[in-house]
Amino acid sequence: MRRFYLEEKIELEKKFFIKNDLFNHVINVLKFKKNQNIVFFDITSNNFFCEILNVNKTNAEVIPLYKIPQKVQSKIEIKVYQCIPKGNILNDIIEKDVELGVTEFTPIISERTIKRTKEFKEKWNEIIKNSTQQCGRSRLMKINTPVYFKDLFKNEFDGEKIIFYENANELIKLDFFNKKKKNSVHIILGPEGGFSLDEVNTANSNGFKSYSLGNNVLKCLTANILAVGFIYLLNSK
């Protein structure tokens, strides 16, 4: 059953109204009607099985019937620092990282970044919301305003720290995560042109270990999915 995000807290058996863009999408586009059932998740990350009571011209009245039991979520916090690729590839990366359980995402402007912008795009939040509705998770991925690579290290990082670098001597391996489970993993991923040696040295001096994803040269989206998926799967149990 389709799920939709409500930007407020839902209370069991307390009626609420859907309006504006959400109303238009649910009622006018998807053609939900009075007495149909529908699932919403709210700002508290809870899922509710609901019924549409009435459909008016500009809103629909909905009542939550029961709370849906939560799936067991991965306990690992995956935080991704992705150098901004050219074109609209970042939109695809954001979508895939939501599906792969990333908890926090920061766009990075590096030396070889082609598209150098510090502008936060509201479209990113819309992609996150839509991808969350589709994939079944209930917690929205946090996304930050783009920052310059050098400014990234003004923050403190807890947990494991990795920079994936094509010229790293060590390949990421299964036994890296079999040694012990990580509560938090921070991942830095590069742009089309990769990292400069100075950037890698800066990351290393701030506690980030360099690992390779293999011998092949990967596109930004491919590298992101491989790196994040590898870490998520090995730490999700």
C-alpha positions as semicolon CSV with decimal commas, in nm:
position;residue;x (nm);y (nm);z (nm)
1;M;0,000;0,000;0,000
2;R;0,124;0,349;-0,085
3;R;0,264;0,556;0,202
4;F;0,266;0,932;0,236
5;Y;0,456;1,169;0,461
6;L;0,260;1,410;0,684
7;E;0,466;1,699;0,820
8;E;0,300;1,691;1,162
9;K;0,242;1,448;1,448
10;I;-0,035;1,195;1,400
11;E;-0,234;1,084;1,705
12;L;-0,432;0,762;1,704
13;E;-0,805;0,810;1,633
14;K;-0,760;1,188;1,610
15;K;-0,873;1,325;1,274
16;F;-0,641;1,534;1,057
17;F;-0,665;1,705;0,720
18;I;-0,443;1,673;0,414
19;K;-0,410;1,994;0,214
20;N;-0,224;2,175;-0,062
21;D;0,029;1,968;-0,262
22;L;-0,031;1,652;-0,061
23;F;-0,407;1,680;-0,117
24;N;-0,356;1,737;-0,488
25;H;-0,123;1,438;-0,520
26;V;-0,333;1,194;-0,317
27;I;-0,681;1,297;-0,431
28;N;-0,647;1,458;-0,773
29;V;-0,350;1,267;-0,914
30;L;-0,376;0,924;-0,750
31;K;-0,757;0,937;-0,725
32;F;-0,795;0,822;-0,364
33;K;-1,158;0,847;-0,259
34;K;-1,378;0,863;0,049
35;N;-1,376;0,542;0,261
36;Q;-1,048;0,420;0,108
37;N;-0,760;0,315;0,330
38;I;-0,422;0,487;0,314
39;V;-0,096;0,479;0,510
40;F;0,078;0,790;0,649
41;F;0,402;0,828;0,842
42;D;0,469;1,140;1,046
43;I;0,744;1,354;1,196
44;T;0,788;1,102;1,479
45;S;0,866;0,828;1,219
46;N;0,553;0,631;1,310
47;N;0,333;0,465;1,047
48;F;-0,047;0,470;1,066
49;F;-0,314;0,278;0,879
50;C;-0,582;0,537;0,804
51;E;-0,918;0,588;0,640
52;I;-1,028;0,883;0,428
53;L;-1,351;1,007;0,588
54;N;-1,442;1,296;0,358
55;V;-1,307;1,462;0,046
56;N;-1,374;1,834;0,008
57;K;-1,273;2,082;-0,262
58;T;-0,942;2,179;-0,103
59;N;-0,877;1,916;0,166
60;A;-0,953;1,565;0,278
61;E;-1,039;1,448;0,629
62;V;-0,849;1,142;0,748
63;I;-0,859;0,933;1,065
64;P;-0,577;0,701;1,181
65;L;-0,720;0,360;1,274
66;Y;-0,409;0,193;1,416
67;K;-0,034;0,227;1,438
68;I;0,159;-0,009;1,213
69;P;0,438;-0,203;1,393
70;Q;0,780;-0,071;1,297
71;K;1,025;-0,280;1,103
72;V;1,354;-0,337;1,280
73;Q;1,576;-0,054;1,157
74;S;1,951;-0,067;1,122
75;K;2,123;0,079;1,428
76;I;2,418;0,208;1,229
77;E;2,441;0,579;1,152
78;I;2,581;0,628;0,801
79;K;2,689;0,983;0,724
80;V;2,792;1,058;0,367
81;Y;3,003;1,352;0,246
82;Q;2,964;1,352;-0,130
83;C;3,162;1,583;-0,357
84;I;2,913;1,744;-0,594
85;P;2,915;1,584;-0,943
86;K;2,827;1,768;-1,262
87;G;2,476;1,787;-1,401
88;N;2,189;1,652;-1,192
89;I;2,363;1,334;-1,078
90;L;2,349;1,453;-0,717
91;N;1,969;1,415;-0,729
92;D;2,008;1,046;-0,815
93;I;2,273;0,999;-0,546
94;I;2,046;1,152;-0,282
95;E;1,760;0,923;-0,385
96;K;1,978;0,610;-0,370
97;D;2,131;0,706;-0,035
98;V;1,783;0,735;0,116
99;E;1,708;0,382;-0,009
100;L;2,037;0,257;0,137
101;G;1,966;0,390;0,486
102;V;2,197;0,693;0,499
103;T;2,107;0,906;0,802
104;E;2,286;1,230;0,709
105;F;2,414;1,367;0,378
106;T;2,645;1,663;0,312
107;P;2,730;1,788;-0,040
108;I;3,099;1,884;-0,065
109;I;3,283;2,132;-0,287
110;S;3,632;1,993;-0,352
111;E;3,925;2,108;-0,566
112;R;3,802;1,913;-0,869
113;T;3,432;1,977;-0,824
114;I;3,294;2,118;-1,150
115;K;2,959;2,238;-1,017
116;R;3,065;2,467;-0,733
117;T;2,757;2,588;-0,548
118;K;2,683;2,648;-0,181
119;E;2,312;2,687;-0,250
120;F;2,075;2,454;-0,069
121;K;1,806;2,329;-0,306
122;E;1,458;2,265;-0,172
123;K;1,425;1,998;-0,442
124;W;1,658;1,780;-0,237
125;N;1,406;1,767;0,048
126;E;1,134;1,669;-0,198
127;I;1,352;1,387;-0,335
128;I;1,421;1,266;0,018
129;K;1,051;1,268;0,108
130;N;0,946;1,085;-0,210
131;S;1,222;0,826;-0,182
132;T;1,140;0,766;0,185
133;Q;0,773;0,710;0,099
134;Q;0,873;0,461;-0,169
135;C;1,139;0,257;0,010
136;G;0,958;0,190;0,338
137;R;1,182;0,369;0,586
138;S;1,017;0,618;0,818
139;R;1,303;0,843;0,923
140;L;1,388;1,119;0,679
141;M;1,754;1,150;0,583
142;K;1,901;1,479;0,703
143;I;2,067;1,688;0,433
144;N;2,301;1,980;0,495
145;T;2,401;2,290;0,303
146;P;2,706;2,230;0,076
147;V;3,044;2,304;0,236
148;Y;3,399;2,332;0,110
149;F;3,620;2,026;0,159
150;K;3,860;2,205;0,395
151;D;3,572;2,323;0,615
152;L;3,442;1,970;0,661
153;F;3,709;1,895;0,921
154;K;3,596;2,172;1,153
155;N;3,342;1,916;1,275
156;E;3,402;1,635;1,520
157;F;3,347;1,279;1,397
158;D;3,258;0,985;1,617
159;G;3,285;0,627;1,494
160;E;3,463;0,495;1,186
161;K;3,597;0,740;0,925
162;I;3,663;0,644;0,562
163;I;3,765;0,827;0,245
164;F;3,725;0,619;-0,070
165;Y;4,020;0,704;-0,293
166;E;4,095;0,534;-0,624
167;N;4,471;0,529;-0,560
168;A;4,450;0,394;-0,205
169;N;4,676;0,096;-0,142
170;E;4,420;-0,099;0,058
171;L;4,098;-0,246;-0,083
172;I;3,792;-0,233;0,143
173;K;3,729;-0,592;0,259
174;L;3,467;-0,793;0,445
175;D;3,686;-0,851;0,750
176;F;3,709;-0,473;0,804
177;F;3,353;-0,486;0,939
178;N;3,364;-0,838;1,077
179;K;3,607;-0,730;1,347
180;K;3,339;-0,532;1,528
181;K;3,014;-0,359;1,451
182;K;3,027;0,017;1,406
183;N;2,767;0,249;1,555
184;S;2,857;0,532;1,320
185;V;3,043;0,544;0,988
186;H;3,147;0,862;0,805
187;I;3,218;0,826;0,432
188;I;3,382;1,081;0,199
189;L;3,328;1,022;-0,174
190;G;3,487;1,217;-0,459
191;P;3,375;1,400;-0,776
192;E;3,438;1,295;-1,138
193;G;3,806;1,393;-1,124
194;G;3,872;1,227;-0,791
195;F;4,055;1,382;-0,496
196;S;4,380;1,575;-0,504
197;L;4,665;1,430;-0,300
198;D;4,643;1,728;-0,064
199;E;4,278;1,650;0,005
200;V;4,354;1,286;0,079
201;N;4,638;1,386;0,311
202;T;4,408;1,631;0,490
203;A;4,145;1,361;0,539
204;N;4,409;1,113;0,660
205;S;4,550;1,363;0,908
206;N;4,199;1,404;1,048
207;G;4,156;1,033;1,111
208;F;3,998;0,919;0,782
209;K;4,138;0,592;0,650
210;S;4,188;0,561;0,272
211;Y;4,031;0,262;0,097
212;S;3,983;0,163;-0,265
213;L;3,663;0,021;-0,418
214;G;3,856;-0,185;-0,674
215;N;4,064;-0,149;-0,987
216;N;3,795;-0,013;-1,218
217;V;3,728;0,360;-1,249
218;L;3,372;0,412;-1,124
219;K;3,127;0,691;-1,197
220;C;3,017;0,898;-0,896
221;L;2,677;0,732;-0,867
222;T;2,822;0,381;-0,900
223;A;3,092;0,448;-0,640
224;N;2,838;0,592;-0,398
225;I;2,597;0,298;-0,428
226;L;2,879;0,044;-0,395
227;A;3,041;0,211;-0,093
228;V;2,722;0,290;0,098
229;G;2,557;-0,041;0,012
230;F;2,862;-0,238;0,124
231;I;2,869;-0,065;0,462
232;Y;2,493;-0,075;0,514
233;L;2,453;-0,446;0,440
234;L;2,744;-0,556;0,655
235;N;2,621;-0,356;0,952
236;S;2,244;-0,398;0,922
237;K;2,209;-0,720;1,117
